[in-house]
Amino acid sequence: MYMGRGVRTVQRYERAYRLPVRRPAGKDRAAVMALSDELDTWVSNIPTRPLGHVRPVLLILDSFVAGALSERRTALEHAHFNVLAAANIDEALATADKFNVDGFVFDCQDNDNEELCESLKDRFPKKPLFVLVPESQANGTSPTADYVIPAGDIEALVKTVVTVLGEPRAE
């Protein structure tokens, strides 16, 4: 189903929130149809309430190299973000597909990780991608990244993530 919800839930959305569906004239219980562009517009405009105390979740590729992402992971967790770590590209993609993460943090310094960054932007175009690059390449732009951060600047990483995703609630 296009909405990713059960029939009864979608029926409730129709009654309670005016989900845009169409029925044949004069037939209340007839089959319905809906146009995907109308549903997309409805989803983007429906008011939602905040999820309360849910902290933003980031997915990082932690290659378990001393000094690589472990310090970054610790800094992000200390800033009260939930952090999921993947050990390799396949695990990163599988984790991204399984969990609804709010953003991605990756080193995109070699060709394999650059392909991962491109794949993530294709699959999750609305999720921010924070790319860590060596100081010599930190010109602030990347074809696949939303935010480019010098790899050694942990404070800049945390500050950028907080600016984009907001200050996590630590309650």
N, C-alpha and C positions, 0 to 999 in steps of 0.2 A: 504494500500500500504506500502511496506517495507520501503521506503524512508520517509514516513510521509509528502509527498508533493503531489500536484496535478499533473495530467498528463502533462499539458503544462509546468509546472515548470521543471519536470523531462526531458521533451523533450528539453527544453532550456539548461539544464545541459549537456545533451548529445551533443548538437551542440557546445556550448561555452566552456565547461570544459572537454569534452571527457569522460563523464560518461560511464563506461564499460557495454554496452548492446550488445546483439547478435541478428542478424536478419537472416532469411533464405537467402541463397545466391541469389543475383540478385533481391531481392524484397525490395525496399526502404520503402514502406508503409505497410509492413507486420507486424504481431504481433511480439513483441520482448520478449526476456527473459534475465534475468540477474542472476548471481550467488551471493548469499548473501555474501560470503567471499570476492569476488571481489569488491562488493559495499562497504563493511566495510573498505577494504584497501583504496579504492578511497576516502572515506569520511575522513579517518585519514590522508591522504597525500595531500589533496587539500589545496592549500594556502588560508588562510582567512585573512581578514583585521580585525583589532581590532574594537570593538564596540564603540569606541570613549569614551564618558563620562559616560558610564554605570558603576556604582559602583557595586562591588560584593555584592551579597545578601546572608545573612545567615539566617537559621531558627533555632530558639531556643525554647526550651520547658520552658515556663515561668509559673511556678506553682503559682505565685502570693503570695509567702511566703516572708515575710519581710526579706530583705537581701539575698534572693536566687539569682535569675537571673536578677532582675531589675538593680542592679549595673553593672552587666556584659553587659546587653543590652545598658545601657547608655554609658558605656566605648566603646563598639563597634560602636555605632552611633557617638560618639565623634571622633572616628578614621575614620569617613566617610564611614562606611559600611552601607548598607541598611539592616535592621533587621526585619524579620517577627517573630512574637511570637505566639506560640500555647499554649493553656491553659491545654490541656490534650493530651494523646497519640493518640486518634482517630483524633483529630483536627490536630496534628502534621503530621500524615500520610496523611490525606486529603490535607493539605497545601503543603506537599512535592510532592504529585501527581499533584497538580494544577499549581504550580509555578516552574519555572526553577531556583532553588536555586543553589548557588555555593558551599555551605557547610552547615554542621549541628553542632550545639553546644548544648550538653545535659549533664545533670547530669546522670550518669549511676551507681547510688549507690544502687538502689533497684532492685528487680527482674523484675518489670514492665518496668522500663526504660532500663534494660539490654536487654529485649526482643525487645523493640523499636530500640535500637542500632543495634541489629542483623538484624531486619527487614529492616532498612534503608540501611545497608551495602549490603544486598541481592538485594534490589530494585535499589540502586544507587551506584554500586561498585566503580565508578570513582570519586564520590564526597567525599571530605575529611570530616571525622567525628572527631570533637574535643570533647573529653570526659573529664568532670570535676569530679574529685574524691576527697574524703577527704585526707588531708595531710598524714594520716597513710597508705593510699593505693596508694599513688602517686609514684610508682616505675618506671613509664615511659612506662609501657607496658599494653596492654589490648587485649583480643582476638578479640574484635569487633571494637576497635577504631584505627584511624590512628595516633592520637595525644592525649596523656594523660597529663592533666594539673591539678595541685592542685586547688581545688575549691576556696580557698581563695586568689589566686594570679591572680588578674584581669590584672595586667601588663603582666604577662606571657601569659595569654590568648590572649590579643591584639597583643603582639609581635609574637606569634606563628601563629595567623591568618594572620597577615601582611606578615610574612615570606612565608607562603604557598600560599596565594592568591594575594600577591602583595599589594603595597601601593595604596589605592583608590585615584582617582582623585577627588578633592573637588571643581571643577569649576562649 
